[in-house]
Amino acid sequence: MSKKKIAVLVGSLRKESVNRKLANEVIRLAPDSLELEIIEIGQLAHYNEDLDANPPAEWVEFRKKIGEADGYLFFTPEYNRSTSGVMKNALDVGSRPYGQNKWAGKPGAIVSSSMSPLGGSVANHALRHPMVFLNIYMMQQPEAYIGNSWELFDEQNNLKNESTKEFLKNWVNAFAKWVYKF
């Protein structure tokens, strides 16, 4: 069984982003059957259809990486009861020009987090909406809403909550099984 290449997108650009810490933890916990790589999205110019004929170099490189991936993991904060603008922009850049969607036909899953106990559940579901049109096959269960996330890591960015670590390990193992269905 060959390893599946998984593109990991983090929707927070903050230096001490909890979502990036969660993504790194999931990468550490992932089974050997997955090869996970964070694909940076903060450098992507805002999508503008006028640029499709001569796209910026960062769009070309991003689209190449998205197209080469076997699946996707999305880590999203909750901003104003939705996902971040940078995440939405990445979806748009990867799906355009119309008819050249690099996301299509591949599996994906979402981890959302917030400082509230609700764990970014609204952002999680808001991010699921465009996935239907993008034709990304989203893992339905288990869902991953990480609440009170700012309290989960120590000063060295180690996840200090064992039950969250166990949950993430089980979650990424479920994702691995999901990916191999495709």
C-alpha positions, 0 to 999 in steps of 0.5 A: 500500500503506497502512502497517500499525499495529504495537503494540510491547509491552516486557515489562521495566519497568526504566528502562534495559531492554535490551528497550526499547532493542532495541524502539527499534532495531527501530523505527528499522530498520523499513521505511516500510510499518510504523508501530510504536508502543510501547504501555505496559503497566506501568500496567495493573492486574492482571487481575481478572475482578471488574473486567470490568463496570466496567474501569479506564480504563487497561484501556479505553485499552489494549484500544482500542490493541490492537484498532486495531493491525494486528499485534504485536511483543513484546519479552521478557526471560527471568525465571525461564525464562519471560516477565515477569508484566507481559507476561502481564498485558497478554495477559490484559487484552487478551483479556478479558472472555471472548469479547472478545479484542482480539488475535485474528486478527492477526500477531505476532512475538517478540524475546527477550533475556537476558544469557546466550548463549541469548538468552531462548529459553525466555521466547520459547517460553513467550510463544508458548504463550498466543498459540495460544489468543489466536489471534495468528498468530506468525511462525515464521521467522526467530526472534529470540533476542538473547544477551549483550544487556547488552553490545550498547549504548553509553552513548548507547543506540546498538547498537554490534554491526553484526551484531546490527543487520543481523540485526534489520534482516533480522528486521523486514523479514521481519516486514513481509512476514509482516504483509502476508500478513494 
